[in-house]
Structures are given as C-alpha cells and as structure tokens.
Amino acid sequence: MKSEGSGRRRKDIECGTRRRGAQTFRRGRAIVFYRQLESKRATLINQLESKELQTIHPVIAGELKATEAIMNDFLELFQLNEILEDPQEN
C-alpha cells in the first residue's frame, strides 16, 4: 500500500516542481559558514596590523591568503555571490 506523500513527491519530481526547503536550509547554513570565514579573515587582518605579532607576520599573511582562497572557492561552489550582494535576501 502506497502512501499519498510518495506519489505526490514522484509527480513533483516528474513535473519539475519539487519543493526547495532543504536547498534553502543548506544555502542558509552555507551563508552562516561564509560569515564565519569573514570574521576569521577580519581577525587575521587585525593581527597583521598588530606590532606585537610582527615576528610571525609571514605565517599570518599565509593564513590570510589561504582563508581568502577558501572564501572565493566557497562563493563559487555554492553560488552565493548574488545572495550576499542582495541585502533583501539576508
């Protein structure tokens, strides 16, 4: 005996009208993670400007460069450019 929900899901998929709840949730989590990366980037920039940490400047600069590369890859992979630029989406 089939449940009504499974038939509806199949029709939605066949017609291309599948709901986007899970995708929206994942995109929201991706944005939260990207914001965390932005915070880490800001911290690294502040550390670069700190005189106390001048001796490890090359290490911090390397971490900053790696963080920015991850951020760029993340934006591209999850196609977040449009969402992050549109203040109404956030």
N, C-alpha and C positions, 0 to 999 in steps of 0.2 A: 504494500500500500504506500503510495507516494504522498508526501506532504505537499500542501499547496505552495509553500515557500520555494521548494526546489524547482517546481515548474515555472514559477514566476521568474526566478533567477535565470533559468535557461532562456526564457523569452527575452529578458532584458539583455542578455549577452548576445543572442542572435540578432536582435534589433539594434544593438549598439547603444542602448540606453542604460547601461549599468551604472549604478549609483557610485558616487565618488567619495563616500565617507572615509574609508580607510586611506585613500590617497591624500585627502585633505589633512587627516591626522598626521600622516607621515611627513607631509610638507611642513606642517606646523612644528613638528619636532626637529626637522632639518633647520628651520629658521632659528629655533631656540639654540641649537648647537652652533650655528653660524654666529649668533650674537655672543656666545661664549668665546669663540675664536677671536672675535673683535675685541673683547675685553682682554684676552691674553696678549693680543697684538699691542694694545694701548699700554699694558703693563711693561712689555718689552721695550717700547719706545721710551717710556719714562725711565727705565733702567739704563738705557743708552745715554740719556741726558744726565744721569747721576754721576757726580765726581767720585763718589765712594766706590763705584763699580768700574772705574776706568781700566783697571788691570785686566778685567775679563770682558772688555769691550768686544773683541773678536768673537767670543763664544755667544754673547747676547745678539750680536749682529747676525750670526749664523742661524740662531734660533728664530729671529725675526724674519729672516728671509725664508726659512722653511715654513713658518706659520703662514706667511703671505702666500706661498705656493699652494699650501693646503687649502687656504681660503678660496683662491682662484679656481682650483680644481673642483672644490665643493660647489661653488656657484655654478660652474659649467655643468657638472654632473647632474645636479638637482634642478637646474634651470631656474634659479632663484633671482636672477637679475631683475626681471620685470616686477616681481613681488616686492623686493627690497626697495625698489625705486618708487613704487606707488604707495604713498602714505595711507590711503584708504584701505588697503589690504591688511595692514598690520594691526 
